[in-house]
């Protein structure tokens, strides 16, 4: 029996896509362990002569659910995004947005920074640090 290379390539591509989706679901799977981070928010870092601005995307996370800490030259952004609910008898049909505990650690290149402003804007945490000295 001979195999058509076009069919084999398509089958391999489909298998790879299935595997990627399985890994995505496994990585973003909700957890019952409150201390274990399940996802990391993506960030942007912008720098000027006098300040550093860090923007972390976390739509759907209320400000009171986010903790910001600087320890040993590392910025730690941590919190929780709760699972949405549609009532008592709802079923999850598809879950692509990561939920549960998150944590992002960012090494700061400057040791002398002061957090000047913290705000949640359009689903993004915006941290503005002023460079000291």
N, C-alpha and C positions, 0 to 999 in steps of 0.2 A: 504494500500500500504506500503510495507516495503522498507526501503532504504538500499542500499549497503554501509556500512561504508567506504569502499575504495573509492567509488565515492564521498561520502560526504566529506571526507578528501581532496581529490584532488580538489573538487570545492572550499572548503574553502581556500586551498593554492593558487589557482588561483585568488580568490577574494582578498586575502591579497597582492599578487604580484601586482595586478591592483591598489590597494589602495596605495601601496608604490610608484609605478611609478607616480601616480597622485600627491602625496605629493612632490615627487622629482621635477616634472615639475612646481608645484606651488611655491616651494621654490626658484628655479633658474629662475623663470620667469623674462624676461627683464622688466625693469621699465622705465617710462618716468620721474620719479622724480630723478633729478640729485644728490640730497643730501642724499638720502636713500641708504644705502649699501644693496646689494642683495646677497652677498656671502662673505665668509671668506677664504682666502688662507690657506691651511694646513702648519704647521711649524714644524721644528726640532730645538731644542735648545741643543747646545753642550757647555760644560764648561771645562776650564783648570784652573790651579792655577792663571793665569794672564789675561785670557780673556774669553769672552762669545761670541759664534757665533750663530746667529739666521739665519736659512734658511727658506725662504717662497717660496712655489711653486706657480708660476704665469706665466705659459707658454703663449706666445702670447701677453704679456704685454710689450710695449716698455719702456725703462728706464725713458723717460720723462713723462710717464703717472703714475709714482709712487711717492708719497710723504712719507717721513719718518720724524717723529717728536717724541721727548721725552717730556712728560709733566707730572709733579707730579708723577714720578716713573713709568709711563706707556709708553711703546713704541707703537706708532700708525703707522701702515702701511696702506696707503689708495691710491686708484687710480681707474682706469677704464680700463676694457677690452672691446674694441669695437666689435660689431657684425661683423662677416665676410660678405663679399658680393661677389657674383659671377656675377654681372651685374644687369642691371635694371629690367630684367624680371625673376629673380631667385625667387624661393620659398623655404622656409625652410621646409625640409622634416623631419628632426630629429634634435633636439637641446639638447644635453646632457652636453656640456661644459658650465659652468656658465659665463655669460657676464654681462656687466653693471658695476656699481660702487661696489667696494669691500672695506672692512675695516677689519683690524685685530688689536686687542688691546692685548698687552702682558704686564702683571705686571712684572716689573724688581725687582729681589730680592736684588740687590745691588743699593744703592743710588748714589754711586760714580763711574759712568761709562763714558767713552768718546768714541764716535763713531770714530773708527780708519780707517775703510774701508767699502765701500759700492760698491758692484758690482753685475751685473746681469750675471749669468753664467748658460748656458743650461736651460733657462726658470725659474731659481730660483734667487731670490734676496738674496744675502749673505751679512749680516751685521756682522761686527766684532767689538765688544766693548772691550776696555782695561779697566781692573779694576784699579781704582786709590786709592792709599793709603792703 
